[in-house]
Amino acid sequence: MPGWASIREVEVLRLIAIGHSNRDIAAALNISVTTVEVHKANAMRKLGLEGRTDVMRYAVINGWLDES
């Protein structure tokens, strides 16, 4: 896990990478869709990612999908 990101930010990005929608993530983590979007935006900004494709690429490179 990157040292810069919160556990929740990494969790949200990983769920996005394995194909979950913001609504699904919100339900699974018992948070609002808006909170999911905030975590996603913060983490993506910190990593310089621009979209879900970049998140997926980052996840593959960093082995996040190996644990799913």
Sine and cosine of phi, psi and omega as CSV:
sin_phi,cos_phi,sin_psi,cos_psi,sin_omega,cos_omega
0.00,0.00,0.72,-0.69,0.03,-1.00
-0.87,0.49,0.63,-0.78,-0.03,-1.00
-0.94,0.34,-0.35,0.94,-0.07,-1.00
-0.99,0.15,-0.42,0.91,-0.16,-0.99
-0.99,-0.12,0.50,-0.87,0.12,-0.99
-0.96,0.29,0.34,-0.94,0.05,-1.00
-0.85,0.53,-0.65,0.76,-0.04,-1.00
-0.92,0.40,-0.65,0.76,0.03,-1.00
-0.87,0.49,-0.70,0.71,0.01,-1.00
-0.91,0.42,-0.66,0.75,0.01,-1.00
-0.87,0.49,-0.70,0.72,0.01,-1.00
-0.90,0.44,-0.73,0.68,0.00,-1.00
-0.89,0.46,-0.63,0.77,0.01,-1.00
-0.90,0.43,-0.67,0.74,0.04,-1.00
-0.91,0.42,-0.60,0.80,0.09,-1.00
-0.88,0.47,-0.71,0.71,-0.05,-1.00
-0.89,0.46,-0.54,0.84,0.01,-1.00
-1.00,0.02,0.11,0.99,0.20,-0.98
0.96,-0.27,0.14,0.99,-0.01,-1.00
-0.99,0.16,0.57,-0.82,0.07,-1.00
-0.98,0.18,0.27,-0.96,0.06,-1.00
-0.85,0.53,-0.63,0.78,0.00,-1.00
-0.90,0.43,-0.69,0.73,0.03,-1.00
-0.89,0.45,-0.67,0.74,0.00,-1.00
-0.89,0.45,-0.70,0.71,0.01,-1.00
-0.85,0.53,-0.70,0.71,0.00,-1.00
-0.91,0.41,-0.67,0.74,-0.04,-1.00
-0.92,0.39,-0.58,0.82,-0.06,-1.00
-0.99,-0.14,-0.01,1.00,0.00,-1.00
0.85,0.53,0.72,0.69,0.08,-1.00
-0.75,-0.66,0.17,-0.99,-0.01,-1.00
-0.99,0.16,0.35,-0.94,0.08,-1.00
-0.87,0.50,-0.61,0.79,0.04,-1.00
-0.88,0.48,-0.66,0.76,0.02,-1.00
-0.91,0.41,-0.64,0.77,0.08,-1.00
-0.85,0.53,-0.73,0.69,-0.02,-1.00
-0.89,0.45,-0.61,0.79,0.03,-1.00
-0.91,0.41,-0.73,0.69,0.03,-1.00
-0.87,0.49,-0.70,0.72,0.00,-1.00
-0.88,0.48,-0.75,0.66,-0.03,-1.00
-0.89,0.46,-0.69,0.73,0.00,-1.00
-0.88,0.47,-0.74,0.68,-0.02,-1.00
-0.91,0.41,-0.67,0.74,-0.01,-1.00
-0.90,0.43,-0.63,0.78,0.04,-1.00
-0.89,0.45,-0.71,0.71,-0.01,-1.00
-0.89,0.46,-0.55,0.84,-0.03,-1.00
-1.00,-0.06,-0.16,0.99,-0.05,-1.00
0.96,0.28,0.49,0.87,0.02,-1.00
-1.00,-0.05,0.54,-0.84,-0.08,-1.00
-0.92,-0.39,-0.19,0.98,-0.02,-1.00
-0.20,-0.98,-0.01,-1.00,-0.03,-1.00
-0.89,0.45,-0.51,0.86,0.05,-1.00
-0.89,0.45,-0.68,0.74,0.06,-1.00
-0.90,0.44,-0.62,0.78,0.03,-1.00
-0.88,0.47,-0.70,0.72,0.00,-1.00
-0.89,0.46,-0.71,0.70,0.01,-1.00
-0.87,0.50,-0.72,0.70,0.01,-1.00
-0.87,0.49,-0.68,0.74,-0.01,-1.00
-0.89,0.46,-0.68,0.74,0.00,-1.00
-0.90,0.43,-0.75,0.66,-0.03,-1.00
-0.86,0.51,-0.60,0.80,-0.07,-1.00
-1.00,-0.09,0.11,0.99,0.09,-1.00
0.96,0.28,0.34,0.94,-0.01,-1.00
-0.93,0.37,-0.43,0.90,-0.06,-1.00
-0.99,0.12,-0.25,0.97,0.01,-1.00
-0.91,0.41,-0.40,0.92,-0.06,-1.00
-1.00,-0.07,-0.06,1.00,-0.11,-0.99
-0.97,0.22,0.00,0.00,0.00,0.00
